[in-house]
Amino acid sequence: MKKYWKKLTIIAALAVVAIGGSAYVESYFEISKNLDIFSGVYREINVSYVEETNPGKLVKTGIDAMLRSLDPYTNYIPEADIEDYKFMTTHEYGGIGAMIGTRDGDVMITEPYEDSPAVKAGLMAGDVIKKVGSINAEGKNSSELSDLLRGESGSEVEVTVYRPATEEEITTTIIREKIKLDDVPYYGMIDDEVGYISLRGFTQTASREVREAYDELENEKGMKKLILDLRGNGGGLLNEAVNIVNFFVPKGEMVVETKGKLKEHYSMHRALNNPIDLDIPLVVMIDESSASASEIVSGTLQDLDRAVIVGQESFGKGLVQTTTNLSYNSILKLTIAKYYTPSGRCIQRIDYGKRDERGRAAEVPDSLVTTFTTRNGRVVEDGHGIVPDLVVDMEPYSDLLATMLSENILFDYATNYYFSHDSIGAPEAFTMSDEEYDDFVEFALSRDFEYRTSSTEMMKELKEVIEEDEFWTEVEDEYAALAKGLERDRKEDLYKFRKEIQIILENEIASRYYFSTGRMRAFMKHDPDVQRSLEVLGNKERYTSVLEGTCDDCQIKKG
């Protein structure tokens, strides 16, 4: 009788679950069933597969494939990759402080960081790494050598390099240091009134670095207007984005909301502190690589009509990630919510929940795009990145400049230039003379580079198609004549495209003397986004008309 009542109790309990929580039971059953299937497949592979397997690699492959089906930002980070993950979130590591890259099978220093251990030890851009300690660098890639060069701050590493510019081999002992890549790599005054702050990332020091740069520009340099450069900034910590917006909007202002499937993933982030300046004219520059936290800053300041946004449409990442610690010192980075700017829009461009038959996620269709309004009544949209108030169209490089860059001709000439010139003066004022450009032309022509243009590449494709169709003998002469007519005179084009080539070459030369900040300072006078920003900041009526949405060339206008 007791057994009967026990069974009856269990049945009743299951009935309650079926009525009130059937979805939970079904979900639990699906999870349990598929975990059992996965473990069975995994066990059979390890026991019976014809070749030896790596159990850890098998599971990692399975997890990665599962997470890839969700979105690109949900990642499993095993213990072996934790240091790389920490660098991505802090921009800190122990090492020599230099960027390295592979070229023609060799790994070379492409750019040492200013005041880094590498610079103190005398290493330079263009140096080819031959040995790290007793380990020969031959056959190793840049990732492998990077691991060898990194280490605990204060430790020593012996590095041997070959310097092509002087044809000498140099061995030096470098004392590693904690390397912190600044979130603000450069700031300064563009003219007597306009300050400029470049923000590269959103680590835990971002808002502090912006504040320090701002205070110096205002108190010591007399800044009255500001350009905040978020181009190429892929984002980072949400709270740092909120802090930076807070510098320019009142305390208590809503900055961004996050909404997820779970109630605990909802949050509203407000400006918690007193602002720096509510009135300073402000331009924020963005491009297609500005993402996530960069889009929170630019999108919120646009929604509140607090800044003019200049540049190109941003990336369109409206997803929020958090990390969860797993067993064996591993981490899961998981997308848990979407964020919404004050107007109510989410700028997520790709809908990862909807995929085609090949598993590819698509952009949000125009039919599902919703319009919102800024505080002044200007119309903005969700479903894609931040559209600038003033769009600056970027002219593409010529095929010749692309070839110069891919063949490293500009890089090598800049390195040689450094060893034949003691100094160049301030990067902003540096300009190559006619004689120096003539010297570069001769240097470039001596490299016997393959000059590929769009038309010559199309001609190669056309020839392959003709040969496949077996018409080659009939049109060979006509093809040869056309191909000859499309051949470019290299020397002539080196002068035809001198302006664009010389700008990039001067930037490269400036970086040899003043590192990455020199490159930025040299380009400032040519930068079309900066010039458009100066134009709008230099005209109060123009600046106001953009924020009111009444100017003719504005992308964001009143409805």
N, C-alpha and C positions, 0 to 999 in steps of 0.2 A: 504493500500500500504506500509506503514511504517513497519507494522508487517511482511509483505512479505520480505522486504529487510533485516529486522532484522534476520529472520529465515535463509535467504540465507547467511548472514554474518556468522552466527553460523555454518551452514553446511560447508561453505568454510574453516572456522577455524579448524573444526574437520577434514576436508580432509587433511589440511596441517599437523596436528598432526599425522594423520594416515599414511601419507607418510614419514614424518621425525622423528616421535617419537612413532611409534606403540608399540614398546617394552615397553616404559615408561607407555603408557596408559594401556596396558595389565597388567603390573606389579602393577600399582596403583589400577586397578580394583580387582586383586587378593587379594591385601592387604585389601582393603575396604570390599570385600565380606567375607573374612575369619575372620576379626575382628568383623563383624556383627554376623557371626555364633557363634564365641566364646562368645560374650556378651550374645547372646540368650541362649546358653547352660548354661552359668554361672548363668544367671537370673533364669532359670527354676529350676536348682539344689537348689539354695538358697531359692526359694519360695516353692517348692513342694517335695523335697526329704524327705523320711520317717523319717530320723533322723535329729537332729540339726546339722548344718554344721558350720565350721569356715571359713568365706569368705576369710580372709587373707591367711590362710593355703592352701585353694583351689587354689588361684591364684599363690602362691609361688610354689606349686606342678606342676602346669601347665607350669610356666616359666622354672622351673628346667628341666622338661622333654623335653621342646623345645630346651633348650641350650645343653642338653646332646646329642641330635641328631647331634650337630655340632662338638664339640671337648671337651675334659675334662678341657680345660683352659678358656673357655668362661663361666663366672659365673655371676649370679645375687646375689648381696650382700645387704640384707635388713639392715635397720638402726640398728637392734638388733645385727648384726654380724660385724658392722663396726670396733669395737675395736679389734676383732680377726684379721680382715683384716689388720689393721694398724700394728699389731704386726708382721704379716707375711712380711710386706714390710719394717718395720723399726727395728724389733727385740727389740722394746722398750715397756715396760708396767710398771704400778705401782703395786708392790706386794712384796712378801717376798723373792723371788729369789730361788726357788727350783723346781725340777722336781718331780711330784708325779705320782703314778700309782696304779692300783687296783690289789690286791692279796688276794685270798681266801675270797672275799667279803669285805675286808677292803681296805682303801686307805692309802698308806704309802708314805713317802718321799723316793724316789729312789736315788736322788742325789741333794744335795744343791749346789748352785753356790758359788764359792770362794768369800770371803769377802761380802757375801750377808747378808741382815737382818736376814735370817733364821740361818745362821752360827753364827752371832753376838749374837743371842738369845739362842744359844746352841743346836739347832736342828741338827739331824744327819740322814744319810741314814739308813733306817730300822725303823725309828720312825713311828708308826701307829697313824694317826690322829683320835682323839676321839671327839673333839669339836672344832668348830670355833666360837668364841664369846659364845653366849648362845645356838647356834644351834648344836644339836647332829649330829655327822657324820654318825651314823649307818643308813644303807640303801641308802646312797648317793653315787653317782659315782664320779670318779676323776674330770669330767667336772664340776659338780655342786660345788664341794669343791674348785676347782680352781677359780670359779667365786667369791666365798666367800672370798678367800684369797687375791684376787686382790683388789686394791683400790687406791685412790689418794695418791701420794707420801707425806709422812709426817703424814699420818693418822695411828692410832693404831688398832691392831687386837689382841685379846687374843686367843691363840691356846693351846689346851690340847692334848698331845700325850702320847701313851704308848710305852715304850722302852723294847722290848722283851729281849734284851741282858742283861739288868740289872733288869728286872721285876719291873720297877718303872713307875709311872705316873707323868708327868711333865706338869705344866701349866706355860706359859710364855707370856709376852706381847711383841709383835713385832711392831716396827715402820716401816711401809712400805716405800720403796724407789723407785725411778725410776730405773728399771732394764733394762740394755742395754746388750744384748748378743753380744759380740764382733764378728765382721766378721773374725778377726784373733784371734782365741782362744789360739794359742800357736805359738811361734817362738823361735829358738835357734840354736846353732851350734851343728852339729852331730860329726864333728871332727875339726881339726885345720883349715881346709879350706872350708868345705861345710856347708852352712847355710840352714836352713829349715824354711819355712813359711807355716802354715796351714791356708787356706782361706775357711771359712765355708759358707759364703753367700755373696750376692752382694747388700747390702743396700747402702744408700747414703754415708756411711763412709768407704766403702770397700777399695777404692784406697788410701785413706788417711792412713788407718791402715797398708796396705801393704807397703806404702812408709815409714812410721815411723819404721816399723819392719826392712825393708831393710836398712835404714840409720844406725840404731843401730848395726845391724849385720856387716855392712861394716866398719863403722867408729870406733866402739868400740870393735868388736870381730875379726876383720881381715878377714871377709868373702871374698873368691875369687871365689866361685862357689855356685850355688843356686838350691835347690829343692823347687818348688811351688806345694803344695798338694791341689788338687781340688777334691779329692775323697769325695763322699757323698754330694757335693755341688750342690744343685738343681737349682741354678741360682738366678736371681733377675734383677737389673737395667742394661739395655744395656749400658748406658753411662759409668757406672763404669767398665764394661768389657773392653770398648774401652780405658779408662784411664789406666787400668792395662797393656794392650797390649802395650800402648804408652811408658811405662817405658823401653821397650826393643827394640823398632823399631824407625826408624827415623821420625822426624816431617814431616807431609805431607803424610805419608804412608797410603794407603787405608786399613782399618781394617775390615769393614763389610758393606754390603749393605742390605737394607730392601726393599721388593717389595710387593705391595698389589694390590687389584682390583682398588683402586682409586689412581690417580696420586699423591695426597697429602700424600699418605702413602709410597711413594718412598723416600728413603734417602740414602746418602752415608756418612759413618762415617770415618773420617780420624784422624790420630794422630795429635793433635793440639799443643802439647807441645814438648819441647826438652826432649829427653829420659834420663833415669838415666844412663844406661850402654848398649851400643850396642854390647859389646864383652864378657861379663861374661858368662861362660858356664852355661846353664840353662836346667833343667829337669822339666817337668810338669807331675804330676801323676794324673791319672783319673781312674774311675771305672764305673760300670753300673749305678750308681746313680748320676754321674756327668752330668748335663743337662743345656740346655739353655745358660745362660751367661758363664758357665764353658766351654761349647763347643765352644763358640765364642773365648774365650781366647786360649784354647788348639788347636782348628782348625786353627785359624789365625796364631798362632806361628808355627804350623806345615806347613801350606801353604807357609809361608815366610822362612821356613827352619831356624827358629831362636831358636827353642828349640827341644829337644828330648822328645817325649811323651812316658810315661811308664805306664803300668797297664793293664786294661781291657777295652774293647770297651764301649764307653759312651752310654748314654740313647737314644739319637737321637731325640731331640726336636728342630726343626728349625722354630718355630712359635713365632711371636711377639704379645704381648698383650698391649692394652691401656685401660684406665678407663674413663668412662663417668658418670658424676653426673646426677642422675635421681631425680624425685620428692620425697618428704618425706625423704630426707637424705639417699637415697639408691644409689647404684653404680652398673654399668654394666661393668664388665671386659670382653673385647671383643678381639678376635683374628683378627688382621687387616692386617697382612703381614707375609711373610716368610723372613728369613735372609740368606744371602749368604756370605761365606768367600772369601778371595781374589782370590782363584783359580776358583771361580764361582760355587762351590757346595753348595747345601742345604742339611743338614744332617737329615732332617725330616724323621723319620722311618715309621710312620703310616700315611696312606692316608685316612683321615677322610671323604673325598669327595666320596669315593667308599666303599660301604658296601654290605655284603652278604644278603641273604634272611632273616636272623635273626637280621639284623641291626648291625652286627659286622664289624668294620673297620679292614682292613688287612695291613700288612707291604707292603712296596713298593716291587713289584716282581723283581727278578734278571733281567728279560728281559727289565725292564725300568730303570735300574741303569746305570748312565752315568759316564765315567771316566774323570778326570781332572788331571792337573799336578801342582806340587809345583814349586817354583821359580827355584829349582835345577833340575827340570824334573822328580821328583818322582811321581808315579801314585797314586792318591787318588780317591775315589768314593763318589757319593751322595747317598741318599736313605737309609742311616743308620747312626749310631753314628760315632764318631771319632774312627778310628782304631789306636791303639797305634803303634808307631814305634817298640817298644819292648813289646811284650805281656808277662805278667806274669800269668801263670796258677795258680789259687787258689785251693789248696787241700781242699776237703770238710771235715767238722768236722766228727768225729766218732759219731756213735749213742749214745755212752756213754756220750760224752761231751754235745751233744744236750740235753740229758736227764738231766744232771747236771744243765744246764742253764734253762731249762723249769721248773724244780722243785725248782729253786732258791737256790740250795745247795751252789754254789759258793758265791752267794750274802750273804747268812747268815753266812757262815764261815768267810768271810772277815770282816763282822761286829763284830763277836765274837773276831776275831784276833785283831782288833783295841782296844778293851777294855782290852786285856791282854798284849799288847805291846805298850810302850810309843812312840816309833818311829821306823822307818825302814831305815833311811838314804835316800840318793838320789834315786829316782825311777829307774834311769838308771842302778844302781848298785844292786838293790834289787833282791835277789834270795832266795827262800825258802830252808831251810836245809832239809836233809833226815828225820830228826826227826819231823820237822814241816809238811812235806808231809805225814808222817805216821799218825800224829795227824789228818790231814784232812781226810785221808782214814777212820779212825775210826769214825769221825764225819759223813761222807757221809753214811757209812754202818748203822749208828744208825737211819738214816732217813727212812729206809725201803722203798726206792723209787722203782717205777715200771720201770724196765730197758727194754725199748722197742728198738728192733733192726729191721732192714728192713726184716730180715728173719722171725722173730717171728710175725711181723705184716702180712706178706704174709701167714704164717701158719694159722692165725686166719681167713683170707679171704678164704683160701682153705677149712677150716673146714665148713664155712658157705655154700660154694658151694656144698660140699659133702652132707651136711645135706639136702640141697634143692633137690638134686638129689636122696635122700633116699638111699645112699650107705653107710651110716655111720657105721652101725653094721658090715659090711663086712670088713672095713678098720680101725676100731677104734684102734686095737692093733698096727698096723703098724704106724698109725698117732701118737699115744702116744710115740712110740719109737723114731720116727723122731723128734718130738717136744722136747723130753728130750735131744736128742743129740744136738739140736740147742740152748739149754739153756746156757747162759753165766754165768761164775763165776764172780760175781761183784767185789770181792776183787782182783782177778787176773787181770781183765780188768782195774781196777783203776791204777794198776802199768804198765800194757801193754801200756795204752794210757797216761802215766804220762806226757810226754813232752808237748803235746798239752793242757792237762788240767791245768798243772802248769803255762803255759804261760798266759792263761786267768785268772787264779786264782791270779797270781801276779799282773796283771793289775787291778783286782778288789780291791785287798788289797791296792795297791798304790793310788787308787782313794779315799780311806778313809782318807788318810793323805794329799794328794795333789790334790784332786778333779779331774776334767776331764783332766786337763793338766798332772797330775801324771799318769793317765791311758795311755795317748799318749806317754809320755816319757818312761814309762816302756816297752811299746810294740815296741818302735823304733828298738831295737837291734834284734828283731825277725821278723820285718815287711819285707816280701819278696819284695814288691815294693820298699821300701827304699834301701834294699840291692842291687837290680838290678840298681837303680839309682846311688848309690855310685860306683858300678862297672863301669858304663859307664862314669861317671864324673872323675873317677880315671885314665882313659886311654885316652889321647888326640886323638890318632889315631882312637881308637874305636868310640869316640864321633863324630869325623869328618866323619867317614865312614857311620854312621847312617844318618847324615844329607845329605850326598851325595847319599845315597841309594845304597851303594855298599857292605854292610855287609851281610853275609850269612843268619843270623837269623833275619833280619829286615822284618817286615810286609809291610812296605812302601818302595818300591824300584823304581829305574829308569825303564822306559818302554823299 
